[in-house]
Amino acid sequence: DIDQSARRVMSGYSGVTTLSASMNIKNRFYIGLGFDFISLDTPDNNLYMDEWGFTRNDQLFHDGVSNLYYDRFTSQSGWGTSFTIGFIGKVTDEFRLGFSWKSAARYDIEEYYSYRMGAEFFDNTIREESDNPSYGGPNKYTFKSPSEWTVSAAYVFGQKGMLSVDYMLKDYSAMRFRDDPYFDYENQIIKEQMQLCQTLRIGGELRLY
């Protein structure tokens, strides 16, 4: 019987650095701007696969194969930018309306791929092959995420509490790989299968004493 195993090892991080500014106009209108710098680095996204359980045979080359393995190594790194603008207006002292728009983020990503495959024999001989091939498509590409729209309203009940409602729209079918016709097929799948996402959030605060 041949046994098989596979394990995946991943490490990395993604982070966002935000620069923001705001303005208060006569305590009635509030304007906010934000700029996001997004960094991405996953140096290890590796897959290890092994097969073992073969039978020793002195009549075969190096007494036969004891173990086969295939290891795949991938990594991604890149950065992106986006910005956000928002408004809040006090219609009355109790009622407030807001609007915000977060732009699509544009990511410039670079990928690296290599693999290693080989066989171990019963006489402890190891035969191994490795390569650092490039992808069938570009190793560097640009990806655009969807933008996001939010409309909000809030009502303040004096010193007792408040009630707020947020309605958000995010069209995932607008995501795109850019700058290369190699991604035409992927972009078509995104366009056909991704959908507009609508989110409604209702929240409140109550002051007990």
N, C-alpha and C positions, 0 to 999 in steps of 0.2 A: 504494500500500500504506500502511495506517495502522499506525504503530508505537505501542506502549503501554509505559508504565513505571509502576512503583509502588515506593515506598520507605517504610519505617517508621522513625521516630525516637523513641526512648524514653529517658527518664532518670528518676532518682528513687532512693529508698532505703527500706529497712525496717530497723528496729532494735529491740532489746529491752534494757530496763534491768531488772535483777533485784536485789531486796532479799532477803536470806536470813538465816536464823538456825538454829542447831543446838544440840543438848543431848546430853551424854554421861552415861548413868546407870550408874555403877559399872563402867565399862569393859565392860559387857555389852550394853547397848542404846543405840542411837544414833537420834536423831530429828532430822529436818531439815525446815524449812519454807522455801518460796520464793514470792515474789510477783513476777510479771512485768508490766511496763508496756511495751506494744508500740506503736510508732509507724510509720505508713505514709504516704509522700508520693511520688506519681509525677506531677509537674507536667506532664510531656510524654509523651504516648502518641499520637503523631500519624501520620497516613497521608497520603501525597502521591501522587496519581495523575495522569498526563499522557497525552494523545494528540496525536500530530503526524504530519506526512506528507501533509497536505492539499495540493491543487493550487491555485495562485493563479488567480483568474478575475476579470478587470476588470468583468464584467457583474454580479457579486454585490455585496452590501452590504459596504462597506469592503474590496473586492477578495477577499472570502472569508475563511474561518477558517483560520488557520495553526496554532493550538494550542488545545486544550481542557484544562482542569484542574479537579480536585476535591480539596480538602484538608479533612481531618477532624481536629479537635483534641479530645482528651479528657484529663482529669486526674482523679486520685483522691487523696483524703487521708483520714486517719482514725486512730483509736487503738483499742487493745484491752487487756484485762486477763485474766490467768489466775493460778492459783497451783498449787503442787506440794507434796505432803507425802510423806515417805518414812521408812521404818524399816529398820534393820539390827540383827539380833540375833546374838550369838555363841552358837551352840548348844554348841559346845566351843571350845577354843582354836584348833582347826584349821578347823572347819566353821562357815559363816555363812550366814544366810538374810536376804533383803531383800525389801521391797515398796515400791512407790511408785505414786502416782496424780497425774496431771497433769490438771487440770480443763479443760473446754472453754473456749476463749478466745472472748470476745464482742467483736466489732469494730463500732464505729460509724463508718460510711464515708459520705463525701460525694463525689459525682461532678459533673463539669461537662463540658458538651459544646457544641461550636460547629463550624460548617463554613464553607467558602468555595468557591465555584465560579465559573468564568468562562471567557471566551474571549478569545484574542488574535487580531487580524486582521492581514492582510498589510500594511495601511497603518499598523501599530503602534498602532492603537486597541485599548483593553482595556475589555471590559464585564465587570463583576464583581458578584456578589451574595453576601451573607453573612448569617448569622443566628446567634443564640444560643438555640436552642430548648431547652425542657426535655424530659426523657425522657417516654415514654408512661407509665412508672412513676415512683416517687419518686426524687428526686436524693439523698435521704438514706435510708439503710437500715442495718439491723443484721444481721450475719452471725455465726453460731455455728460454730466449728470442732469437731472431735471430741475427746473426752477420750482419755487414754492410760493403760493399766494395765501395770505391769511387775512381774514376780516374778523374783527372782534368787537364785542360790546360788553360793557360792565355797568352795573348799577350799585351805588353805595347807599346803604341804609343808615345814614348818620354815623353814630359811633357803635352801631350794633353789628354790622357785618357788610358783606358784599356778595353779589352774584355775577358771574362772568360766563360768556359764551364765546368760543372760538370756532371758526369754520375755515378749514384749510383745503387747498387744492394742490395736487402734485401729479403731473402727467408723466408717468414712467415711459410711455411710448415715445417721448421726445428725447430719450437718451440716445446717444450716437457715438460710434467710433468714427474718428475724423481722419482726413488727410491721406487716405489710401483706399483704392478700389478693392483691395483684398478683403475688406470688411463689409462689402456690400451685402453678402449673405447674412452675416450677423445682424446688420442694421435692419434688414428686412424682417428677420425673426422678432427683433425688438418692436418694430412698428406693428406687427400683426398680433403679437401675443401679450405685450405689456398694455396696461390700461391706465385710465385716469383714476387716481385715488382721492377719495373725499373723506375727510375726518371732521367729526363734530365733537368738541370737548366742552363739557359743562362743569363748572366748579363754583365753589362758594366758601366763604369764611364767616364764622360766627364768633362774636365776642361774648363769652359767658359771664365775665365780671370785670 
